[in-house]
């Protein structure tokens, strides 16, 4: 079986390749032409768990709509969403360098949760799994935050850091899924795909 990946994320592509899953990428419009169905803006008073499930499901369901519109061969559509929860607040991707700096200062010396939801639309039904991890940063000084932000690495990542990149040096403790923090928990994703009939081995 093959599937479509509703994501631009190179990390998710890398992790699906690691799992041995055959896939094609569905490209969504972004920026001013982005589809309202995949808008990642949190709703007022939306809880982080509800947010990550809503967005992952919306991406998968929009993906199957694109398959129909583009008259592509039918395969399951996989989508994922990763967000951080800190002090009950949803922390997504930084708006700019100043926002990235502010986020990293908040996370310095603190523990936050990383929530990654994975949704697969298959045979007109969407299945969902959630990976929850706790990450504690060591104390970060302003110079290392500034230098890290200058690399550009934080700009397309929830919580303004990539654990698989230079920010791995910030992580003092991780409880949960390393690949979930990257953006696609391979254990939970593999179990979900097996339930849907994929043979991964």
C-alpha positions in Angstrom: 0.0 0.0 0.0 1.0 3.6 -0.7 -0.2 6.7 1.0 -0.2 10.5 0.5 1.5 12.7 3.0 -0.3 16.0 3.6 2.7 17.9 4.8 5.6 20.0 3.6 7.7 18.9 6.5 11.1 17.4 5.4 11.2 15.8 8.9 8.0 13.9 8.3 9.2 12.7 4.9 12.5 11.6 6.5 10.6 9.6 9.2 8.2 7.9 6.8 11.2 6.9 4.7 12.8 5.5 7.9 9.7 3.4 8.5 9.8 2.1 4.9 6.5 3.6 4.0 5.9 4.4 0.3 4.3 7.8 -0.1 3.8 10.8 -2.3 3.6 14.4 -1.0 0.4 16.4 -1.4 1.4 20.1 -1.5 -1.1 22.6 0.1 -1.2 26.2 -0.8 0.3 28.5 1.8 0.7 32.2 2.6 -2.1 34.4 1.3 -3.4 31.6 -0.9 -3.7 29.1 2.0 -6.9 27.1 2.3 -9.1 28.0 5.2 -9.6 24.3 5.9 -5.9 24.0 7.0 -5.7 27.3 9.0 -3.6 26.5 12.1 -4.9 29.5 14.1 -6.2 28.3 17.5 -9.8 28.9 18.2 -10.7 31.1 21.2 -10.2 29.1 24.5 -9.3 26.0 22.5 -7.4 23.4 24.6 -4.1 22.1 23.3 -5.3 18.5 22.9 -8.4 19.6 21.1 -6.3 21.9 18.9 -3.8 19.3 17.7 -6.5 16.7 16.9 -8.6 19.3 15.0 -5.7 20.5 12.9 -4.4 17.0 12.1 -7.8 15.7 11.1 -8.5 18.8 9.0 -5.2 18.3 7.1 -6.0 14.7 6.4 -9.6 15.4 5.3 -8.4 18.3 3.1 -5.8 16.0 1.6 -8.4 13.5 0.5 -10.5 16.4 -1.0 -7.4 17.4 -3.1 -7.0 13.7 -4.2 -10.5 13.8 -5.6 -10.2 17.3 -7.1 -6.9 16.4 -8.8 -8.3 13.0 -9.9 -5.3 11.2 -8.4 -5.2 7.5 -7.7 -6.9 6.8 -4.3 -4.6 6.0 -1.4 -4.9 6.8 2.3 -3.9 10.3 3.3 -1.7 10.9 6.4 -1.4 14.2 8.1 0.2 15.4 11.4 0.3 18.4 13.6 2.8 19.2 16.3 2.3 21.9 19.0 3.8 22.8 22.3 1.8 23.3 25.5 3.4 25.5 28.1 1.5 26.7 31.2 -1.7 25.6 29.5 -1.0 27.8 26.4 -0.6 26.6 22.8 2.8 27.6 21.4 3.0 27.2 17.6 5.6 28.3 15.1 7.2 31.7 15.7 6.0 34.7 13.7 9.5 36.2 13.4 12.9 36.2 15.0 11.7 38.3 18.0 8.9 35.9 18.7 11.3 32.9 18.4 13.6 34.6 21.0 10.7 35.3 23.4 9.5 31.7 23.1 12.9 30.3 23.8 13.4 32.6 26.8 10.1 31.3 28.2 11.1 27.6 27.7 14.5 28.1 29.3 14.9 26.0 32.4 11.3 24.8 32.2 9.4 21.7 31.2 6.9 21.8 28.4 4.7 19.2 26.6 5.0 18.4 22.9 1.8 17.1 21.4 1.9 15.5 18.0 -1.4 14.2 16.5 -1.4 11.9 13.5 -4.5 11.4 11.3 -5.1 9.0 8.5 -8.1 9.3 6.2 -8.8 5.8 4.8 -12.0 4.5 3.2 -14.0 7.7 4.1 -13.0 7.5 7.8 -10.3 9.4 9.7 -8.4 7.6 12.4 -6.3 9.6 14.9 -3.5 8.9 17.4 -1.7 11.2 19.8 1.9 11.3 21.0 2.6 13.3 24.2 6.1 14.0 25.4 7.6 16.1 28.1 10.8 18.1 27.4 12.8 20.0 29.9 15.3 22.7 28.7 18.4 23.6 30.7 18.9 27.3 31.5 19.7 29.1 28.2 21.6 32.4 28.2 20.7 35.3 25.9 23.8 34.8 23.6 23.0 31.2 22.8 19.4 32.0 22.1 20.4 34.9 19.9 22.9 32.7 17.9 20.4 29.9 17.6 17.7 32.2 16.2 20.2 33.6 13.8 20.6 30.2 12.2 17.0 30.3 11.0 16.3 26.9 12.4 13.5 27.9 14.7 11.4 29.6 12.2 9.2 26.8 10.8 9.0 24.7 14.0 6.5 24.6 16.8 8.0 26.0 19.9 10.8 27.7 17.9 13.2 24.7 18.0 14.1 21.4 16.3 15.2 18.7 18.7 17.0 16.9 15.8 19.1 20.0 15.1 21.3 22.4 17.1 18.6 22.8 19.8 19.3 19.2 20.8 21.9 20.8 23.0 19.2 22.6 25.0 17.3 19.4 26.0 18.1 18.3 29.5 15.5 15.6 29.8 13.0 14.0 27.4 10.2 11.6 28.5 8.2 10.3 25.6 8.9 10.0 21.8 11.9 11.7 20.3 10.4 11.3 16.8 7.1 12.6 18.1 8.9 15.8 19.1 10.4 15.9 15.6 6.9 15.8 14.2 5.9 12.2 13.5 5.9 9.6 16.3 7.1 6.5 14.4 5.8 4.0 17.0 2.2 5.4 17.2 2.2 6.0 13.4 3.3 2.5 12.6 0.6 1.0 14.9 -2.0 3.1 13.3 -1.0 2.1 9.8 -0.9 -1.6 10.7 -4.5 -1.3 12.0 -5.4 0.1 8.6 -3.9 -2.9 6.8 -0.4 -1.6 6.0 2.4 -4.3 6.2 5.5 -2.5 7.4 7.7 -5.5 7.7 
